[in-house]
Every structure is written in structure tokens, then in C-alpha cells.
Amino acid sequence: MSRAVHDETVTKCPECGSSNLLFDKLNGEVVCVDCGFVVVHITADLGPEWRGFDQDRDGKRARVGAPITLVMYDMGLSTKIGWRERRGSNISDFQAEALSAIKRSDRMTTMMANGTVRASIRGLSEIAAICLKLGLPTNIMETASLIYRRVVRMSAMRGRSIRNMAVAAVYLACKKCGVPRMLSEVATALNLNKKEITRCYRFLINKLNIASPSSDTRLFVSRFVNNFRLKGDVERLAIELLEHARRCGLIDGRGPIGLAAAATYLAAVLMGYRLTQREVAEVARVTEVTIRNRYKELLTNTKIRIELETE
């Protein structure tokens, strides 16, 4: 029993005449507090669809609608008018014509919006499609949408491709959230120019006045190990080599992808795996010269002397 009943049809207890009635929401009954007589046996459940097993949780939870998302322009708070009639709906011709007019007005309202609104709608839809194609999680989609919204609010989209800016926002979100994605593979998967995406990415960094997030080299090591189907000992050794290289100052000023690929290659060779620099370069999307230079630096500073077959 939790709250008093405010029902005009049931105001007094028919047994004792008392008006002190309470509603038992667990059993769906209206009970008289004075005599305990059950006034109403079955009532409609007006409570939420969830159950609370303690008072604190019951007080904090509330019935709400769909969660707010930054991926949608209206954050999911607006109502969309359907374009199809339900089966079995008996509406007159006049009602059908009025409904069609309402649908057209709703569509024209969005189409006649200003350029900023149209850029936001198109850009956010591009971000959702890009994340879906690349298999990125929801937090990347939300972060990229937030970045794109900030740029649009600053009126910085004039003269720039919406699709390239959306891809740059997704790439920046991947770096901020620690998801290993290479810019070259993103451009290849979406059939875009890498230089254009790089230019848009640098523009985002400068416009938002933020520092370019540094990628975690260890995440790329895990990815390369999985691509070559190597064992965990190779990954552990490669991470140890990178940690030693960090203490020696080899990481500063060098690309994390090439350094991670070279560490993976060196660890695989030390563990007896047959792996070539060309194979590593193709997976890491860098040149063999980069792999060779980073490999020599790691080999020299870690004081490891091994003889390799000439490739």
C-alpha cells in the first residue's frame, strides 16, 4: 500500500463508511485502512512496466520514452508521420486526402529548412552510414555526431564536402575513444581521397582548438597480431619492445602504425614465425622502408643481435 486513491466513483468504504482508502499497487486492490475491507478487487495497472525491489531504486527509476541520441538531428524527440496506411483502417477519401496533405507539409518543412539544418541532417546521416559500414560501436557514432554538431554550430561548413567532414569526424572520434582505425583503410573502404580527409581532419583539430589525440600503439599491435593469427606470446613481446622503445625515446616523432607494425614483425621473427616485411607493410598500409627503418631502430636500441634471411 503506497498512496491514497483519488477516484470519484469510489470515495467511501461500503462496510464502515470510512473515506480513508489506499491503493495496493502490488495486488491492484483498493483497501479500507480502518476496517481492511477490499473495496475494489481488480483495477487497471497504471504503474510503470518495471519493478523496483527496494525503495531507493523505486524512487530513482521513472517511465521514459526512447533514449536521446545525438545521431539524429532532432535527438529522437520529434514525431514522424507514417507514409503507409495500416491494414484494416477504415478512413474516408476526405480523411485520406487530409492525411496526405499533412504528410507533404511535414516533408516540405524539412526540405525548406536553412542550409545549416540541411547540412546537419545530411552529415549526421552520413556519420551513421559510415559507422555502420566500418562496424564501429555506438559510442564512436555518438562522439562523431557531437564533433560534427560543434562544427556546424560554428558555421564552418561552407565550401567543404559534408561527406569528407563526416569521415574526418568519425576518424577523430576513433582516436579519442581509443579504437584503432587507420586513415588509409577508412578512405579505401569509403572510396574517398585520403588527402581530402586528412585536410578535413586537420581543419577539425584547428577549428575546435583541440590537440590531436595520440593513438595507442599497443592497440595496433593487438590488431596486427590478430590479422596474422599469431599467438599471445608475440603480442606480449611486441608490447615489451614498444615499452623499451618508449623509455629510450624512440616513439616521439614517429608514426604509431609503423612502429607497431615493426614491433610485431620483430617479435614474430624472434618467436620463430616466418613473416616478411612486405606482408606486414601490406596489412599496416605503410611502405616497406618504414617497416625496415623502425625495425632497425628497435633492433639496435634493444641490443638484440639476430641474423635474418635476406628478403
ZIBELWO-V518586 format. One record per helix or strand. SS is the DSSP state (@ for helix, = for strand). FROM is the first residue (numbers start at 1). LEN is the number of residues. If there is no record, write none. Layout:
ss:SS from:FROM len:LEN
ss:SS from:FROM len:LEN
This chain:
ss:= from:3 len:2
ss:= from:21 len:4
ss:= from:29 len:4
ss:= from:38 len:3
ss:@ from:55 len:6
ss:@ from:93 len:19
ss:@ from:115 len:20
ss:@ from:138 len:16
ss:@ from:162 len:16
ss:@ from:183 len:8
ss:@ from:194 len:15
ss:@ from:217 len:11
ss:@ from:232 len:17
ss:@ from:256 len:15
ss:@ from:277 len:8
ss:@ from:288 len:14
